[in-house]
Amino acid sequence: MSLISGPTSSDSSPVPQDPPTPPAEHVNEPKVDASGNPGRRNAVIGLVGGIILVAAALVVWLVVVPGVKSNNSVVTPTASVTPTQSAPPEEPVGHGVPDILQQPSGWSSAIPLDASADLSDSSVIETGIRNIVVVNSSSNLRAVDLTSATVLWSLSGYTYWITLDDGTGIVSNDGNGQIAKVDIQTGELSVLGTVPSGANVDYVDADVVITESFDQGQYCARTMANLDTCQWQASDDPVWGSAVFGGGKWVNTSDGVFNIATGQPAPFGKDSIMDEENINTVYYDGPEGGVGRFSVDQKSGDTVFQPWDTQNDVGLTAPVKISGWVDPQTYDYPWLFVHGDATGSKYSLTAYSWQTGEKVWQASPGLVEGDPGLWVFGNYAQVTIDAQDKPAHPDRPSSAIIDGLTGNILWKGNDKMISMAGQQAVYVGSDQPFTCSGTLAAYDGQNDGFPLLWTMSAPEDQVQFQAAAGHVVALSCTSGQMWVLRP
């Protein structure tokens, strides 16, 4: 997540951070025989050509022959695979949200996904395989090649969880409990096993599936090799914090914190046993590389935050008392966002370091009292504010867009709602949260004044905008179609 500088607020302290430098591409230069002898060069070329032909034959044998499975459970009864007539043109694999700084050329042709369906609640999942994304809509999965704007395959009744290094993804079927691998490019489905009835899949990684039985209030961790048996069990998650945290290493339960991989109690977090009736609540949360301990006073609403040493079960710094509301959706962000701060101010947005507990910046755009809305998009945050001047739309709540790295306030008003954000380009697709619209606008988050870069009419009047695999897409709110924005 990366943000950029804008108009500096007197209530924020800029923290410079250079954007990551992409690795340089390595090009293998052809080696040329320096003897100057044409006969020798031709002989070498002939020899090399023969070796290449033999190697190619071996590669074909090694790749194609093992592909004929004899002992794996390979089924495709619910998969609809649409073969392509020709391979799409090669395109560098994109990641995340692109920075489109110039006026785009237009939209791709319509990609039919689900006739007459509202796709506004769909999620577009980046797979890392070519520029293929999986569109998850109402337990229906569709793999779309964004380069060729074609649907590769579809699955009904499945949820997509994670992409593995072998080019497959893990999916689960809530109806029959199947856990399966799906080939990202072909849609071929290989069933790994089935979880028992009543076990709801809560978390999946390459090795472990965690299910939750609501009637028993139990977590059960299962391995991919043995989905029938619980490798370890614990009372399900407490009422505060995230269930899985620390980059997928730890899980909060009502029996304390557990190591997901081993099923052993963590060397910390034994005091996180709690229930809704407790006056003082303790829980642990945070991103990979930065876990914090939170103690909440249910009467006053105050929270004590302390960066935590997960190996030695001690605080890394002095605790910070926060008079304000800790926003749970920012637990995966490099910094902890808090409505309020240690001084008792409840009308500021404050960022604290997960590692040191230090205040990184504080911005005072004029937050509303109570539980204000906060949305995080990459390195940008948008928060509801109490603005007196609402000339354009007096019936709509006002908000502020803030640089998440520096705390600079980039914009205030009530006619912009961020849809997504790259390193520099901030895309606004509506004027209210989670609503459909017909126009996409891009703003420059790196320059003073938050200047407009370009606008583009949507292919339909009512769409929602998302981004994945380095592409921006539009999802219809009425016709079940999808489009890809072309730079």
C-alpha positions as CSV (number, residue, x, y, z in Angstrom):
1,M,0.0,0.0,0.0
2,S,1.6,3.3,-1.0
3,L,0.4,6.8,-0.8
4,I,1.7,10.1,-1.9
5,S,1.9,13.7,-0.8
6,G,-0.8,16.4,-1.1
7,P,-1.8,19.6,0.6
8,T,-0.1,19.5,4.0
9,S,-2.4,19.7,7.0
10,S,-1.1,21.4,10.1
11,D,-2.3,18.4,12.0
12,S,-0.1,15.9,10.2
13,S,3.5,15.0,10.2
14,P,4.7,13.9,6.7
15,V,6.6,10.6,6.7
16,P,8.6,10.2,3.5
17,Q,8.6,6.8,1.9
18,D,10.0,5.8,-1.5
19,P,7.9,3.6,-3.6
20,P,9.3,0.1,-4.2
21,T,11.5,-0.3,-7.2
22,P,10.5,-3.2,-9.5
23,P,13.2,-5.7,-10.2
24,A,15.0,-5.2,-13.5
25,E,14.2,-7.7,-16.3
26,H,17.0,-10.1,-17.2
27,V,17.5,-10.7,-20.9
28,N,19.7,-13.5,-22.0
29,E,21.8,-12.2,-24.9
30,P,22.5,-14.8,-27.7
31,K,26.1,-16.1,-27.8
32,V,27.8,-15.9,-31.2
33,D,30.7,-18.1,-32.3
34,A,33.7,-15.7,-32.6
35,S,35.8,-18.0,-34.9
36,G,34.7,-16.2,-38.0
37,N,34.4,-19.6,-39.8
38,P,31.1,-19.9,-41.6
39,G,31.4,-23.7,-41.8
40,R,32.0,-24.0,-38.1
41,R,29.1,-21.8,-37.4
42,N,26.8,-23.9,-39.6
43,A,28.0,-27.1,-38.0
44,V,27.4,-25.6,-34.5
45,I,24.0,-24.4,-35.6
46,G,23.1,-27.8,-37.0
47,L,24.2,-29.5,-33.8
48,V,22.4,-27.1,-31.6
49,G,19.3,-27.5,-33.7
50,G,19.4,-31.3,-33.3
51,I,19.8,-31.0,-29.6
52,I,16.9,-28.6,-29.4
53,L,14.6,-31.0,-31.3
54,V,15.5,-33.9,-29.0
55,A,15.0,-31.7,-25.9
56,A,11.7,-30.5,-27.2
57,A,10.6,-34.1,-27.7
58,L,11.6,-34.9,-24.2
59,V,9.8,-31.9,-22.8
60,V,6.6,-32.9,-24.7
61,W,6.9,-36.4,-23.3
62,L,7.5,-35.3,-19.8
63,V,4.7,-32.7,-19.8
64,V,2.0,-34.4,-21.8
65,V,2.3,-38.0,-20.7
66,P,2.2,-37.3,-16.9
67,G,-0.9,-35.2,-17.6
68,V,-2.9,-38.4,-18.1
69,K,-4.1,-39.0,-14.6
70,S,-4.9,-42.6,-13.5
71,N,-5.2,-42.3,-9.7
72,N,-6.5,-38.8,-9.0
73,S,-10.1,-37.8,-8.6
74,V,-10.6,-35.5,-11.6
75,V,-14.2,-34.4,-12.2
76,T,-15.8,-31.7,-14.3
77,P,-19.5,-32.2,-13.9
78,T,-20.2,-28.6,-12.7
79,A,-17.5,-26.9,-14.8
80,S,-18.4,-25.1,-18.0
81,V,-15.2,-24.7,-20.0
82,T,-15.1,-22.5,-23.1
83,P,-12.0,-23.3,-25.2
84,T,-10.4,-20.3,-27.0
85,Q,-9.9,-20.4,-30.7
86,S,-6.4,-19.0,-30.5
87,A,-3.9,-18.0,-27.8
88,P,-4.3,-14.4,-26.6
89,P,-1.5,-12.0,-27.3
90,E,1.3,-12.1,-24.7
91,E,1.0,-9.3,-22.1
92,P,3.1,-8.7,-19.0
93,V,1.3,-10.1,-15.9
94,G,-0.2,-7.2,-14.0
95,H,-0.7,-6.9,-10.2
96,G,-3.0,-4.8,-8.1
97,V,-4.3,-1.5,-9.1
98,P,-2.7,0.2,-12.1
99,D,-1.7,3.9,-12.4
100,I,-3.5,5.0,-15.6
101,L,-2.5,8.7,-15.8
102,Q,-3.5,9.4,-19.3
103,Q,-7.0,9.3,-20.9
104,P,-7.8,5.7,-21.5
105,S,-8.7,4.5,-25.0
106,G,-12.0,2.9,-24.0
107,W,-13.6,-0.3,-22.8
108,S,-13.4,-3.8,-24.1
109,S,-16.4,-5.6,-25.6
110,A,-18.9,-6.8,-23.0
111,I,-18.0,-10.1,-21.2
112,P,-21.2,-11.9,-20.3
113,L,-21.0,-13.4,-16.8
114,D,-24.5,-13.9,-15.4
115,A,-27.5,-12.8,-17.5
116,S,-29.5,-10.0,-15.9
117,A,-27.7,-10.4,-12.6
118,D,-26.5,-7.6,-10.3
119,L,-22.8,-8.0,-10.0
120,S,-22.3,-5.1,-7.6
121,D,-21.5,-7.4,-4.7
122,S,-19.0,-9.5,-6.7
123,S,-15.3,-9.7,-5.9
124,V,-12.6,-9.8,-8.6
125,I,-9.8,-12.0,-7.4
126,E,-6.2,-11.8,-8.8
127,T,-4.7,-15.2,-9.4
128,G,-1.2,-14.3,-10.6
129,I,-1.6,-16.7,-13.5
130,R,-1.2,-14.6,-16.7
131,N,-3.8,-11.8,-16.4
132,I,-6.6,-14.2,-15.3
133,V,-8.9,-13.1,-12.5
134,V,-11.7,-15.1,-10.8
135,V,-15.0,-13.2,-10.4
136,N,-16.8,-14.5,-7.3
137,S,-20.5,-13.7,-7.5
138,S,-23.2,-15.4,-5.3
139,S,-21.2,-18.7,-5.0
140,N,-20.6,-18.7,-8.8
141,L,-17.0,-18.5,-10.0
142,R,-15.9,-17.4,-13.5
143,A,-12.3,-17.2,-14.7
144,V,-11.8,-14.2,-17.0
145,D,-8.7,-13.6,-19.2
146,L,-8.5,-9.8,-19.0
147,T,-6.1,-9.6,-22.0
148,S,-8.6,-11.3,-24.4
149,A,-11.7,-10.3,-22.5
150,T,-13.0,-13.9,-22.5
151,V,-14.5,-16.2,-20.0
152,L,-12.3,-19.3,-19.6
153,W,-14.5,-21.4,-17.3
154,S,-17.2,-21.3,-14.7
155,L,-18.2,-23.2,-11.6
156,S,-21.5,-23.0,-9.7
157,G,-21.8,-23.3,-5.9
158,Y,-18.1,-22.8,-5.1
159,T,-16.1,-20.2,-3.2
160,Y,-12.5,-19.3,-4.2
161,W,-9.9,-19.2,-1.4
162,I,-6.3,-19.1,-2.6
163,T,-4.0,-19.6,-5.6
164,L,-1.2,-22.2,-5.2
165,D,2.3,-22.1,-6.8
166,D,1.3,-25.0,-9.1
167,G,-1.2,-22.8,-11.1
168,T,-4.3,-24.1,-9.3
169,G,-6.7,-22.6,-6.8
170,I,-8.4,-24.0,-3.8
171,V,-12.2,-23.8,-3.9
172,S,-14.9,-25.1,-1.5
173,N,-18.5,-26.0,-2.1
174,D,-20.8,-24.9,0.8
175,G,-23.6,-27.2,-0.5
176,N,-21.8,-30.6,-0.5
177,G,-18.6,-29.8,1.6
178,Q,-16.2,-30.5,-1.2
179,I,-12.7,-29.0,-1.1
180,A,-11.1,-29.1,-4.5
181,K,-8.3,-27.8,-6.7
182,V,-9.2,-26.0,-9.9
183,D,-6.8,-25.4,-12.8
184,I,-6.7,-21.7,-13.3
185,Q,-6.3,-21.8,-17.1
186,T,-8.5,-24.8,-17.9
187,G,-11.1,-25.1,-15.2
188,E,-10.3,-28.8,-14.6
189,L,-11.6,-29.7,-11.1
190,S,-9.7,-32.2,-8.9
191,V,-11.6,-33.1,-5.7
192,L,-9.3,-33.3,-2.6
193,G,-12.0,-34.4,-0.1
194,T,-15.1,-33.4,1.7
195,V,-15.6,-31.8,5.1
196,P,-18.4,-33.2,7.3
197,S,-21.9,-31.8,7.2
198,G,-22.3,-28.8,9.5
199,A,-18.7,-27.8,9.2
200,N,-18.4,-24.3,7.7
201,V,-15.1,-23.5,6.0
202,D,-13.7,-20.4,7.6
203,Y,-10.0,-20.3,6.5
204,V,-7.9,-22.0,3.8
205,D,-4.2,-22.0,3.1
206,A,-2.0,-24.3,1.1
207,D,-1.9,-26.9,3.9
208,V,-4.7,-26.3,6.3
209,V,-8.5,-25.9,6.2
210,I,-10.2,-24.4,9.4
211,T,-13.8,-25.2,9.8
212,E,-16.3,-23.9,12.4
213,S,-19.3,-25.8,13.8
214,F,-21.7,-23.2,15.0
215,D,-23.8,-25.6,16.9
216,Q,-20.8,-26.9,18.9
217,G,-18.9,-23.6,19.0
218,Q,-15.7,-25.3,17.9
219,Y,-12.9,-24.7,15.5
220,C,-11.4,-27.7,13.7
221,A,-8.2,-27.6,11.8
222,R,-7.9,-30.2,9.0
223,T,-5.0,-30.9,6.6
224,M,-5.5,-31.2,2.9
225,A,-4.4,-34.8,3.0
226,N,-7.0,-35.7,5.6
227,L,-10.1,-33.5,5.6
228,D,-12.2,-36.0,7.6
229,T,-10.2,-35.6,10.8
230,C,-9.5,-32.7,13.1
231,Q,-5.8,-32.2,13.7
232,W,-6.7,-29.9,16.5
233,Q,-9.8,-28.3,18.0
234,A,-10.5,-25.2,20.1
235,S,-13.5,-23.1,21.1
236,D,-14.3,-20.7,18.3
237,D,-13.2,-17.1,18.0
238,P,-13.8,-14.4,20.6
239,V,-16.1,-11.5,20.0
240,W,-13.3,-9.0,19.3
241,G,-10.5,-8.9,16.8
242,S,-9.8,-11.0,13.7
243,A,-10.0,-14.7,13.8
244,V,-6.8,-15.2,11.7
245,F,-4.1,-12.7,12.0
246,G,-0.3,-12.2,11.8
247,G,-0.2,-13.0,8.0
248,G,-2.1,-16.3,8.5
249,K,0.2,-17.6,11.3
250,W,-2.1,-17.2,14.4
251,V,-5.7,-17.7,15.1
252,N,-7.7,-16.1,18.0
253,T,-9.9,-18.6,19.9
254,S,-11.8,-18.5,23.1
255,D,-9.1,-20.9,24.5
256,G,-6.3,-18.4,23.7
257,V,-4.1,-17.9,20.6
258,F,-3.1,-21.0,18.5
259,N,-0.4,-21.6,15.9
260,I,-2.4,-22.5,12.8
261,A,0.2,-24.8,11.3
262,T,1.0,-26.8,14.4
263,G,-2.2,-26.6,16.4
264,Q,-0.2,-25.8,19.5
265,P,-1.0,-22.9,21.8
266,A,1.0,-19.9,20.9
267,P,3.8,-18.7,23.2
268,F,1.6,-15.6,23.8
269,G,-2.1,-14.8,24.1
270,K,-3.2,-17.0,26.9
271,D,-5.1,-14.1,28.4
272,S,-7.3,-13.6,25.3
273,I,-10.0,-15.8,26.7
274,M,-13.1,-13.6,26.9
275,D,-16.8,-13.2,26.4
276,E,-19.2,-10.4,25.8
277,E,-20.1,-10.1,29.5
278,N,-16.5,-9.3,30.5
279,I,-15.9,-5.7,31.5
280,N,-12.3,-5.9,30.4
281,T,-11.6,-7.6,27.1
282,V,-8.1,-8.7,25.8
283,Y,-7.4,-9.7,22.3
284,Y,-4.4,-9.9,19.8
285,D,-4.4,-8.7,16.2
286,G,-2.2,-7.3,13.5
287,P,-0.6,-7.9,10.1
288,E,2.4,-10.1,9.4
289,G,5.5,-8.7,11.2
290,G,3.5,-6.6,13.7
291,V,1.2,-8.1,16.4
292,G,-0.4,-5.9,19.0
293,R,-2.2,-6.6,22.3
294,F,-5.4,-4.8,22.9
295,S,-7.2,-4.3,26.2
296,V,-10.6,-2.8,26.0
297,D,-12.5,-1.2,28.9
298,Q,-16.2,-2.0,28.0
299,K,-17.5,0.8,30.3
300,S,-15.4,3.7,29.1
301,G,-14.7,2.4,25.6
302,D,-11.0,3.2,26.0
303,T,-8.4,0.8,24.5
304,V,-4.9,0.2,25.5
305,F,-2.7,-0.8,22.6
306,Q,0.8,-2.4,23.0
307,P,3.1,-3.8,20.3
308,W,3.8,-7.4,21.4
309,D,6.8,-9.7,21.3
310,T,5.1,-13.0,20.2
311,Q,8.1,-15.2,21.3
312,N,8.7,-13.9,24.8
313,D,5.1,-12.8,25.5
314,V,6.0,-9.3,26.6
315,G,5.3,-5.8,25.4
316,L,7.8,-4.3,23.1
317,T,7.1,-0.7,24.2
318,A,5.1,1.1,26.9
319,P,1.3,0.7,26.4
320,V,-0.6,3.5,24.6
321,K,-4.0,4.4,26.0
322,I,-6.4,5.4,23.2
323,S,-9.5,7.4,23.8
324,G,-11.3,6.5,20.6
325,W,-12.5,3.8,18.3
326,V,-10.0,1.2,16.8
327,D,-11.1,0.4,13.3
328,P,-10.9,-3.4,12.8
329,Q,-10.7,-3.2,9.0
330,T,-7.2,-1.7,9.2
331,Y,-5.6,-4.6,11.1
332,D,-3.9,-5.7,7.8
333,Y,-2.6,-2.2,7.1
334,P,1.1,-1.4,8.0
335,W,-0.2,1.1,10.5
336,L,-3.0,0.9,13.0
337,F,-5.7,3.6,12.3
338,V,-7.5,4.9,15.3
339,H,-10.4,7.4,15.7
340,G,-8.9,9.4,18.5
341,D,-5.6,9.3,20.3
342,A,-3.9,9.0,23.7
343,T,-4.7,12.6,24.6
344,G,-8.4,12.0,24.6
345,S,-9.2,13.7,21.3
346,K,-12.0,11.8,19.7
347,Y,-12.2,13.9,16.5
348,S,-8.8,13.0,14.9
349,L,-7.6,10.1,12.8
350,T,-4.3,8.8,14.2
351,A,-1.9,6.3,12.8
352,Y,0.3,4.2,15.1
353,S,3.2,1.9,14.3
354,W,2.5,-1.8,14.9
355,Q,6.2,-2.3,15.7
356,T,6.9,0.6,18.0
357,G,3.6,1.9,19.2
358,E,4.7,5.4,18.2
359,K,2.3,7.9,16.7
360,V,3.2,8.2,13.0
361,W,0.8,11.0,12.1
362,Q,-2.4,12.6,13.2
363,A,-5.0,14.3,10.9
364,S,-7.9,16.4,12.1
365,P,-10.3,16.7,9.2
366,G,-13.3,17.1,11.5
367,L,-14.5,13.6,12.3
368,V,-18.1,13.0,13.3
369,E,-18.6,11.9,16.8
370,G,-19.2,8.2,17.6
371,D,-18.5,5.5,15.0
372,P,-17.4,7.3,11.8
373,G,-17.0,5.5,8.5
374,L,-13.5,4.7,7.5
375,W,-12.4,3.0,4.2
376,V,-8.9,2.1,3.3
377,F,-7.8,1.9,-0.4
378,G,-4.2,0.9,-0.8
379,N,-2.3,3.8,0.7
380,Y,-5.3,6.2,0.9
381,A,-7.9,6.5,3.6
382,Q,-11.4,8.1,3.3
383,V,-13.2,9.0,6.5
384,T,-16.6,10.6,7.3
385,I,-16.4,14.1,8.6
386,D,-18.8,16.7,10.0
387,A,-18.7,19.4,7.4
388,Q,-20.9,22.5,7.7
389,D,-20.6,23.5,4.1
390,K,-22.5,21.1,1.8
391,P,-23.4,23.2,-1.2
392,A,-23.6,20.4,-3.8
393,H,-25.5,17.7,-2.0
394,P,-26.7,18.8,1.5
395,D,-28.3,15.4,2.1
396,R,-25.1,13.4,1.7
397,P,-22.4,12.9,4.3
398,S,-19.2,14.6,3.8
399,S,-15.8,12.9,3.9
400,A,-12.1,13.6,3.6
401,I,-9.5,11.7,1.6
402,I,-6.2,11.3,3.5
403,D,-2.7,10.2,2.4
404,G,-2.2,7.1,4.5
405,L,1.5,7.4,4.6
406,T,1.8,11.0,5.6
407,G,-1.6,12.0,7.0
408,N,-1.9,14.8,4.5
409,I,-5.5,15.8,3.9
410,L,-5.9,15.7,0.1
411,W,-9.6,16.6,-0.3
412,K,-12.8,17.4,1.6
413,G,-16.3,17.3,0.2
414,N,-19.4,15.2,-0.4
415,D,-19.3,14.3,-4.1
416,K,-16.4,11.8,-4.3
417,M,-16.1,8.2,-3.1
418,I,-12.9,6.2,-3.8
419,S,-13.4,2.9,-5.7
420,M,-9.7,1.9,-5.7
421,A,-6.2,3.5,-5.7
422,G,-2.9,2.8,-7.2
423,Q,0.4,4.4,-6.3
424,Q,-0.5,7.8,-7.8
425,A,-3.9,7.5,-9.5
426,V,-6.9,7.6,-7.1
427,Y,-10.1,6.3,-8.9
428,V,-13.5,7.8,-7.9
429,G,-16.5,5.9,-9.2
430,S,-19.4,7.3,-7.2
431,D,-20.3,10.0,-4.7
432,Q,-21.5,7.5,-2.0
433,P,-20.2,4.3,-0.6
434,F,-21.1,1.0,-2.3
435,T,-23.3,2.5,-5.0
436,C,-23.4,2.1,-8.7
437,S,-22.7,4.9,-11.1
438,G,-22.0,5.7,-14.8
439,T,-18.7,7.6,-14.7
440,L,-15.1,6.8,-13.6
441,A,-12.7,9.6,-12.7
442,A,-9.0,9.5,-11.9
443,Y,-7.3,12.0,-9.6
444,D,-3.6,12.6,-9.0
445,G,-2.8,11.9,-5.4
446,Q,0.9,13.0,-5.7
447,N,0.2,16.6,-6.5
448,D,-1.2,19.5,-4.6
449,G,-4.9,20.2,-5.1
450,F,-5.8,16.6,-5.9
451,P,-6.1,17.5,-9.6
452,L,-8.3,15.6,-12.0
453,L,-6.5,13.4,-14.5
454,W,-9.3,12.2,-16.7
455,T,-12.9,11.0,-16.7
456,M,-14.5,8.1,-18.6
457,S,-18.1,7.2,-19.1
458,A,-19.0,3.7,-18.1
459,P,-20.2,1.2,-20.7
460,E,-23.6,1.2,-18.9
461,D,-25.3,3.7,-16.6
462,Q,-25.1,1.6,-13.5
463,V,-21.8,-0.2,-12.8
464,Q,-19.3,-0.7,-10.0
465,F,-15.5,-0.4,-10.6
466,Q,-12.8,-2.7,-9.3
467,A,-9.2,-3.5,-10.2
468,A,-7.0,-6.6,-10.2
469,A,-4.1,-8.0,-12.1
470,G,-3.1,-4.5,-13.2
471,H,-6.5,-3.8,-14.9
472,V,-9.6,-1.7,-14.1
473,V,-12.9,-3.4,-14.7
474,A,-16.6,-2.4,-14.6
475,L,-19.2,-4.8,-13.3
476,S,-22.8,-4.2,-14.3
477,C,-25.4,-3.7,-11.6
478,T,-28.2,-4.8,-13.9
479,S,-27.1,-6.9,-16.9
480,G,-24.6,-9.4,-15.6
481,Q,-21.8,-8.2,-17.8
482,M,-18.2,-7.1,-17.3
483,W,-15.8,-4.8,-19.2
484,V,-12.1,-4.2,-19.1
485,L,-10.7,-0.6,-19.3
486,R,-8.1,-0.3,-22.0
487,P,-5.3,2.3,-21.4
